[in-house]
Amino acid sequence: MIMIEPVYSPSTSRYETMAYRRCGRSGVKIPVLSLGLWHNFGSYKPLQEIKAMAHYAFDKGICHFDLANNYGPEYGAAEENFGRLMECSFRPYRDELFISTKAGWDMWPGPYGNWGSRKYLMASLDQSLKRMKLDYVDIFYSHRWDPETPLEETMQALVDIVRQGKALYVGLSRYPAEQGRKAYDYLAAHDVPCLLYQDRYNIIDRAPQSHGQIDLSAECGAGFISFSPLQQGLLTGRYLNGIPADSRMARRGSSLREDVLSPTMLGALKGLNELAGMRGQSLAQMALSWLLNDSRVTSVIIGTSSVAQLEDNLKALGNTAFSDEELRRIEDLSAPIQLR
Ligand SMILES: NC(=O)c1ccc[n+]([C@@H]2O[C@H](COP(=O)([O-])OP(=O)(O)OC[C@H]3O[C@@H](n4cnc5c(N)ncnc54)[C@H](OP(=O)(O)O)[C@@H]3O)[C@@H](O)[C@H]2O)c1
């Protein structure tokens, strides 16, 4: 017997519980929680599980999906799977979706498959659009600053990409503040203001705060979007009692190394977990709430490996306020494990 899968029909209440924040001084708002496809959406994940997570997210008002050319594994696989989602579920809802992709890290061999040249950015976005089965993306990012390519070349490529209609907005990721300021100025002078600045920011990695990128994005009229808000899973209950076999840390060649789990790290995470419990939250929820408590943060991009994790994380929205004492406790507990 042939099983016919029912056509996806999103929840009619999908915009009732999510909050949306404006990206800087633009006309566009995005959900405070966005879904990232760096891990868990590549070729090793069954399409059924990918669909379940993406559908659940959209049903709850998460209409911003964050991708990049090389998300996988293998490189390109997350975009290909997103293309499958477009075909089987999301096509009728294209105008309700805010989809990003990026180029700037290694993608294909040779001198034109990495960094920030016009040659790379233009070709990469064309490939991304094909994989994702899209005519345009909502935002295209320069994924990192390239010290060897003139900044003007990278920025002009972004400007031209918008002029060509292949992206509606552009963004920057991982730019040092000095180069970031020049990039914002170039884009604004060419009437393509930067919509979002994207960097890692969470309870234990404060770099964009201490290095000035959060304040700079606000000053230049861009929104700030945090990636790895859970420090790849460290700021959850995942590693409090060992390393689960199905976790990111246990995967071969993982981006999350086992040696970060020092006794100091574990002690601090356990303390934070207890504090979260006193707030009636999981550690993951408290870590997300802490970010959303900062009105300069437009959105946080979560990565999840299951619908249950998404469900858990969405509950963070129910309690994003902190007492002064709770904030002080978070500072004290995280001080020994803060990275930058
Ligand atoms: N611009 C850039 O350079 C850049 C760099 C990195 C990431 N990003 C973007 O940011 C997105 C998010 O990054 P990330 O995946 O590192 O984010 P993250 O939210 O810090 O970590 C996600 C991982 O945390 C674990 N997790 C999530 N919710 C959980 C819960 N409720 N309970 C227990 N564990 C939970 C899962 O680990 P398990 O897999 O072990 O279950 C999940 O894979 C990426 O997908 C990408 O879109 C951008």
PDBQT file of the ligand as one rigid body, heavy atoms in Angstrom, charges set to zero:
ROOT
HETATM    1  N1  LIG A 401      27.475  33.474  11.779  1.00  0.00    +0.000 N 
HETATM    2  C1  LIG A 401      28.195  32.473  12.196  1.00  0.00    +0.000 C 
HETATM    3  O1  LIG A 401      29.410  32.435  12.036  1.00  0.00    +0.000 OA
HETATM    4  C2  LIG A 401      27.517  31.327  12.927  1.00  0.00    +0.000 A 
HETATM    5  C3  LIG A 401      28.294  30.400  13.632  1.00  0.00    +0.000 A 
HETATM    6  C4  LIG A 401      27.640  29.391  14.322  1.00  0.00    +0.000 A 
HETATM    7  C5  LIG A 401      26.249  29.309  14.306  1.00  0.00    +0.000 A 
HETATM    8  N2  LIG A 401      25.511  30.221  13.582  1.00  0.00    +0.000 N 
HETATM    9  C6  LIG A 401      24.042  30.133  13.526  1.00  0.00    +0.000 C 
HETATM   10  O2  LIG A 401      23.504  29.962  14.828  1.00  0.00    +0.000 OA
HETATM   11  C7  LIG A 401      22.704  28.791  14.874  1.00  0.00    +0.000 C 
HETATM   12  C8  LIG A 401      22.685  28.206  16.241  1.00  0.00    +0.000 C 
HETATM   13  O3  LIG A 401      23.996  27.794  16.618  1.00  0.00    +0.000 OA
HETATM   14  P1  LIG A 401      24.151  26.548  17.563  1.00  0.00    +0.000 P 
HETATM   15  O4  LIG A 401      23.557  25.340  16.923  1.00  0.00    +0.000 OA
HETATM   16  O5  LIG A 401      25.556  26.494  18.011  1.00  0.00    +0.000 OA
HETATM   17  O6  LIG A 401      23.180  27.026  18.756  1.00  0.00    +0.000 OA
HETATM   18  P2  LIG A 401      22.948  26.627  20.275  1.00  0.00    +0.000 P 
HETATM   19  O7  LIG A 401      21.501  26.887  20.455  1.00  0.00    +0.000 OA
HETATM   20  O8  LIG A 401      23.936  27.319  21.131  1.00  0.00    +0.000 OA
HETATM   21  O9  LIG A 401      23.254  25.066  20.376  1.00  0.00    +0.000 OA
HETATM   22  C9  LIG A 401      22.412  24.139  19.792  1.00  0.00    +0.000 C 
HETATM   23  C10 LIG A 401      22.595  22.774  20.446  1.00  0.00    +0.000 C 
HETATM   24  O10 LIG A 401      22.250  22.847  21.824  1.00  0.00    +0.000 OA
HETATM   25  C11 LIG A 401      21.549  21.695  22.226  1.00  0.00    +0.000 C 
HETATM   26  N3  LIG A 401      20.219  22.115  22.682  1.00  0.00    +0.000 N 
HETATM   27  C12 LIG A 401      19.405  23.047  22.152  1.00  0.00    +0.000 A 
HETATM   28  N4  LIG A 401      18.301  23.194  22.893  1.00  0.00    +0.000 NA
HETATM   29  C13 LIG A 401      18.413  22.335  23.925  1.00  0.00    +0.000 A 
HETATM   30  C14 LIG A 401      17.601  22.025  25.027  1.00  0.00    +0.000 A 
HETATM   31  N5  LIG A 401      16.449  22.648  25.240  1.00  0.00    +0.000 N 
HETATM   32  N6  LIG A 401      18.024  21.075  25.912  1.00  0.00    +0.000 NA
HETATM   33  C15 LIG A 401      19.200  20.428  25.706  1.00  0.00    +0.000 A 
HETATM   34  N7  LIG A 401      20.019  20.688  24.671  1.00  0.00    +0.000 NA
HETATM   35  C16 LIG A 401      19.624  21.640  23.794  1.00  0.00    +0.000 A 
HETATM   36  C17 LIG A 401      21.467  20.778  21.024  1.00  0.00    +0.000 C 
HETATM   37  O11 LIG A 401      22.597  19.916  21.112  1.00  0.00    +0.000 OA
HETATM   38  P3  LIG A 401      22.560  18.369  20.643  1.00  0.00    +0.000 P 
HETATM   39  O12 LIG A 401      22.762  18.445  19.151  1.00  0.00    +0.000 OA
HETATM   40  O13 LIG A 401      23.714  17.783  21.373  1.00  0.00    +0.000 OA
HETATM   41  O14 LIG A 401      21.243  17.817  21.017  1.00  0.00    +0.000 OA
HETATM   42  C18 LIG A 401      21.629  21.740  19.867  1.00  0.00    +0.000 C 
HETATM   43  O15 LIG A 401      22.162  21.119  18.704  1.00  0.00    +0.000 OA
HETATM   44  C19 LIG A 401      23.304  27.910  13.777  1.00  0.00    +0.000 C 
HETATM   45  O16 LIG A 401      22.424  26.899  13.333  1.00  0.00    +0.000 OA
HETATM   46  C20 LIG A 401      23.573  28.929  12.719  1.00  0.00    +0.000 C 
HETATM   47  O17 LIG A 401      22.369  29.245  12.041  1.00  0.00    +0.000 OA
HETATM   48  C21 LIG A 401      26.121  31.230  12.916  1.00  0.00    +0.000 A 
ENDROOT
TORSDOF 0
